[in-house]
Amino acid sequence: MAPQTESHHHRSTTKTLQKPFKSRHATKSYIKELTKGKVERVTGSRKTPHQQVMSKIERRNQAKQIRQIKHKENAKSTSVFAGHDGAPRVIAVLPLCEDCDAAAAIQKLNQSVIPDSDLPVDGPLRVRVERFGQSVLYVPVKRDLVAAMNACRVADFVVFLLSPEQEVGEDGEHLIRAIESQGVSNVLTMVQNLDSIQPPKKQPQVVASLRSYINHFFPNQDKVHSVDSGRECANVIRSLCTTTPKGVVWREDRSWMLVEDVQWSEDQDESSAHGGVILTGVVRGKGLKADRLLQVGDWGHFQIEKITDASLPTSRKRKADEMTVDADQGTKILEVPDEDQDDLDELAPYDETMTDLDDLPASEAPSERKGVLLDDHHYFSDEDQGMPPPPKKLPEGTSNYQSAWFLGDDMSDVYSSDSDQDEPMDSNTDVSMAAPALPQDEPLPTAHQGEATETTPSEYPHSEAFLNPSPTDEAQELSAYRSSRKTSAEEDLEFPDEIELHPNVLARERLSRYRGLRSLKTSPWDTTEDRPHQPQDYDRLLRIPDYKSARKTAIREALVGGVAAGKRVSIYLRNVPLFLQKSHNPSEPLSAFSLLRHEHKRTVINTTITLPSSASEPLASKSRLLVQIGSRRFLINPLFSQSGSTPNDVHKYLRFLHQGQTAVASFIAP
């Protein structure tokens, strides 16, 4: 029998760590140290007392109801796009680089689903995509700030076009930030002329770089699609036709529409400056009401005469019970205004705001006293002739109450003390004669003590020559001094609480509107002192005691009634200026927004404003600005003040808004 040989093997080169020792009977302090205050969550715990008493069937029924509610909301949001007569999905194509072409990109997208289509793209283009049963409205946008904001505020999707060779630049970045601040719905990003990058292996690097750039503004962008690839264009069309737009909050709270056609009334008088206009489009957002005013682009707001049905000829909807027929034109009238229609007056009636100052209480009547108002007292008024009361000679230790009993200098003999007898005083001065002599008390040198010569200057000169310059020289010196100083903005940043008064301007007139406060947070502010300086129509402005409550009431009122969203209608407007017909460009998108109740009234608006750090210079208060709030733009001259809340509702006025600073802008606007 052959001997058995054991097989040779090398020991393992990896070290195997043994399991640490675990004690079955750990102490409470050891367990507390391991958990470090954490409490183990019990599986299946109920969050509310109501859920603790619910059975399994009730919890399952509750989850089912939540799913049904979400499904109804999703179906309602997409119902406006359903059917052949539904609203088209508005797609704004915006090039961010100079070498990008929006019309060529729209052709590529359209040919990916309709190969034989070759439609001209001169303006908004509506296309029916039968593959997905949706209508798409392409809106080519120019690289212009106003045109881009007008198109993107009514778009369901915004497609940004990037270039693989050129950078976006400062203008393109400004467009992105403006659109983002205005409010944007869904965003997609595409790159044009990607095939020009050679060799092809560098194309993924370019796409990754562009995706990193666009994620800085829109972090949810997962992919940058290529316009040159037909497959990626088809995927983009699929996303555009199947994705539910998330919308914009301020836009979805009211009714709005993208105007597809504008017709000017033909039977208008040539001598008249106003006439009628017919706007055709699909209602979006909330229900459209004829009683509310309609804001049309930058034209202004107008009253609605009537709303008629403008469905496409292929529509099969025929419900005679819901609509009335206009016998004159044969159109179906959907809604007409009633006596509750809003008027065009932006201010309150003048008769209701007139208040007789004689009827006001004395505490509310405007004061005509001039001077410095510090809290509740006037200092340096005309009655005091601008001079403080002369000081009195009072003995040491005299209180304020005791000083009121001394009148003038009659008490000079009364408070003569023994200290006055110990130290003799000069009859003309208050200097003690017993005090030691000081160098400045020595007499001036006379002529025999030594005259000043050219080589020997005088040790104690008699006086210095005083030159009285002429007004012209003084003005030149003052202008040279001001030119050598810093600018007003730099001085305001370094010394925010100081102002410079012109030599020819009285401080009392220059500072007449200023008030003194002991505390900026606790001292009261008397508004009656500001009445002489308030605007002419300030009393006629709209005043809202509770803004949040009024806003909720107006939004809830817009939820009920009106023409339902998704309906294609024609809106008849009255009293539209005829000169707008010449300025209207059919190739540019025109939007119409229905205003809420009282939304056109003028009032004092306080809004937060931030000057970006990239601004070239500070912004002075009362500068002329073009501001956009929602769908409207205004030219304003705002006043800047410090932000925050104070107990007395008093805020410090800011002369300049510096880079990176946030302030409150106050102005009068609708």
Secondary structure, 3 states (H helix, E strand, C coil): CCCCCCCCCCCCCCCCCCCCCCCCCCCHHHHHHHHCCCCCCCCCCCCCHHHHHCCHHHHHHHHHHHHHHHHHHHHHHHHHHCCCCCCCEEEEEEECCCCCCHHHHHHHHHHHHCCCCCCCCCCCEEEEECCCCEEEEEEECCCCHHHHHHHHCCCCEEEEEECCCCCCHHHHHHHHHHHHHHCCCEEEEEECCHHHCCCHHHHHHHHHHHHHHHHCCCCCCCCCEECCCHHHHHHHHHHHHHCCCCCCHHHHCCEEEEECEEEECCCCCCCCCEEEEEEEEECEECCECCCCCEEECCCEEEEEEEEEECCCCCCCCCCCCCCEECCCCCCEEEECCCCCCCCCCCCCCHHHHCCCHHHCCCCCCCCCCCCEEECCEEECCCCCCCCCCCCCCCCCCCCHHHHCCCCCCCCCCCCCCHHHHHCCECCCCCCECCCCCCHHHCCCCCHHHCCCCCCCCCCCCCCCCCCCCCHHHHHHHHHHHHHHCCCHHHHHHHCCCCCCCCCCCCHHHHCCCCCECCCCCCCCCCHHHHHHHCCCCHHHCCCCCCHHHHHHHHHHHCCCCCECCCCEEEEEEEEEECCHHHHCCCCCCEEEEECCCCCCCCEEEEEEEECCCCCCCCEECCCCEEEEECCEEEEECCEEEECCCCCCCCCCEECEECCCCEEEEEEEEC
